[in-house]
Amino acid sequence: MNQSRIILSSVCLILWTPALQPQTTNPLTAIVTERFNDLRMNLEESAGLMPEDKYGFRLTEGQRTFGEWIGHTAQSCYNFCSVIRGEKPPEAAQHAHHGKTKAELSRALREALAYCSEGLKDMSDQKALAPAGANNVPPVRGMVTLVSSINSHYGNMVGYLRVNNIVPPSTARAQKQQKGH
């Protein structure tokens, strides 16, 4: 199945699933933005939870280090969100993965996620589905790819956190919510 069909199928599923449909004139954009905000919180908290000395940790040889996952995620955000915004990736995208310290990489991630948030802020379903930018790519392509990609990246980071006896942020919130009920 080509990428356009996958995106179209994802959009249709989101739009036609009544249980997921918020009461808004822009249900697609609302759902993508809500999921992005959840993932943003998970990613930023994960970057903060992992101790500095574990940023060089690899689950196995040949895999990215935790710090490399943070940098890769930042760079990916810039690339996907430039599609959402209908522009070329900013200069920061080329350097997002070059950080060496926890502070540098965490800052690069926060800035990349803020760039995405800004791109989603004024989005509407009509804008999301209209071809835009130099390549006439509809922003929805970047929106769906962004959410699926950073969800996958967070999933990878969860393994790094758990192996280091750190409860992932999404699990910690779910446990807290269960205790509250």
Secondary structure as GFF3:
##gff-version 3
##sequence-region A 1 181
A	DSSP	alpha_helix	3	15	.	.	.	ID=ss1
A	DSSP	alpha_helix	27	49	.	.	.	ID=ss2
A	DSSP	three_ten_helix	52	54	.	.	.	ID=ss3
A	DSSP	alpha_helix	66	85	.	.	.	ID=ss4
A	DSSP	alpha_helix	92	95	.	.	.	ID=ss5
A	DSSP	three_ten_helix	96	98	.	.	.	ID=ss6
A	DSSP	alpha_helix	102	121	.	.	.	ID=ss7
A	DSSP	alpha_helix	125	129	.	.	.	ID=ss8
A	DSSP	alpha_helix	139	163	.	.	.	ID=ss9
A	DSSP	alpha_helix	169	180	.	.	.	ID=ss10
###
